[in-house]
Amino acid sequence: MTETTQLAAKVLLLEHDPDHYASLIEFCRQVGLQALPRSSSDALAALAQHKDLGGVLLAEDLPCEGPDGLTLARAIHKLRPELPIFLRRTSERELTLQEQIVVRHRWTGGDLALLREAVDHAIFSLSYPTVLVRGIVELTCEALKAMFPFANVEAEAPYVVHDRIIHGEVSTLIPIESTWCRGYMMLQTEENALRQGLIQGFSYQGIGGDLNFRELNNMLGETTNLIWGAFKNRYIPPQDLSKQQIQVPIVINHQHKYISFGSQDPQLCIRYHLSDPARPGMPPLMIVQRVIFNLHWSVEEFEAFMDHAPSAGPTGELELF
């Protein structure tokens, strides 16, 4: 059986009780959650700062504006309804129908087994084979080094997100399709950071920071295409296409930098840092990659493919015209 990767996920931790706080910190460490502790007063500001969260852990009796933590839960749900909220119940009152929609996952203090079950179901609902995750990182790093040969390229540890907020102003989107998966891959970055990276000489000689926004878009598009070509050569042999023809609308709200693929499944997220080896003090260019298997995903079919996968052909050299 193919080894699967237990990826991390960032969660907002809103807990004021010292004992429960300590147990939840340990719980997060054990199950692979990266806890971001905050108080009720800075919870919404934390949402604005972190756009790659997996969920929220919230105590019902958290001191905040309003009678209890449900007031804050409603505010969080209004801003980021895609984030699952795990409410630690401290009262026996029956939640209203609207409150049940806001906090679908509820548990009582001390019942960490129930919380673990809810986290596994809501945050870690998809398992990713280790060989696939490592392969995506490897292929992406190679593509980034090909497009930006004079930059140091480093990848953060992969993690899963439920947020649907886009990072930066420049995004690319390309379909991924095989018998074992159907979905999309995205690259996202900030336009000014990309331009600054080119000024620093990350890319080929003659490609500087004086490019207009269309040319910057094309550079990220070429990078995306290079990654997809390498992915296809390694994981998708010729004619190996999914028979499933399900499609769902992709919703993009540019004002709120929001994108929805019509699925509540978690997204695989990797952040890459491109830095200047000659100027280590300069801020790195960050490119965020998301892989979304929203239309079809089967670990079993991936295992069957890997058992009989032919040797990957050459990925090809990057050609500049």
URTA-V249909 format. One record per backbone hydrogen bond with DSSP energy under -1.0 kcal/mol. CO is the residue of the C=O (numbers start at 1). NH is the residue of the N-H. Records with the same first field share a line. If there is no record, write none. Layout:
CO: NH + NH
//
This chain:
3: 130
5: 7
8: 160
9: 34
10: 54
11: 36
12: 57
13: 38
14: 59
17: 21
18: 22
19: 23
20: 24
21: 25
22: 26
23: 27
24: 28
25: 29
26: 30
27: 31
28: 32 + 33
32: 9
34: 11
36: 13
42: 46
43: 47
44: 48
45: 49
46: 50
53: 162 + 163
55: 12
56: 86
57: 14
58: 88
59: 62
60: 69
68: 71
69: 73
70: 74
71: 75
72: 76
73: 77
74: 78
75: 79
76: 80
80: 83
84: 56
85: 105
86: 58
87: 107
88: 60
96: 100
97: 101
98: 102
99: 103
105: 87
107: 89
108: 111
110: 112
111: 115
112: 116
113: 117
114: 118
115: 119
116: 120
117: 121
118: 122
119: 123 + 124
128: 5
129: 133
130: 134
131: 135
132: 136
133: 137
134: 138
135: 139
136: 140
137: 141
138: 142
139: 143
140: 144
141: 145
142: 146
143: 147
144: 148
148: 151
152: 275
154: 273
159: 269
161: 267
164: 259
170: 189
172: 187
174: 185
176: 183
180: 298
181: 178
182: 295 + 296
183: 176
184: 292
185: 174
186: 290
187: 172
188: 288
189: 170
190: 194
191: 195
192: 196
193: 197
194: 198
195: 199
196: 200
197: 202
198: 201
202: 150
204: 207
212: 216
213: 217
214: 218
215: 219
216: 220
217: 221
218: 222
219: 223
220: 224
221: 225
222: 226
223: 227
224: 228
225: 229
226: 230
227: 231
228: 232
229: 233
230: 234
231: 235
232: 236
237: 240
239: 241
251: 260
253: 258
257: 166
258: 253
260: 251
267: 161
268: 291
269: 159
270: 289
271: 156
272: 287
273: 154
274: 285
275: 152
276: 279
279: 282
285: 274
287: 272
288: 188
289: 270
290: 186
291: 268
292: 184 + 294
296: 182
298: 302
299: 303
300: 304
301: 305
302: 306
303: 307
//
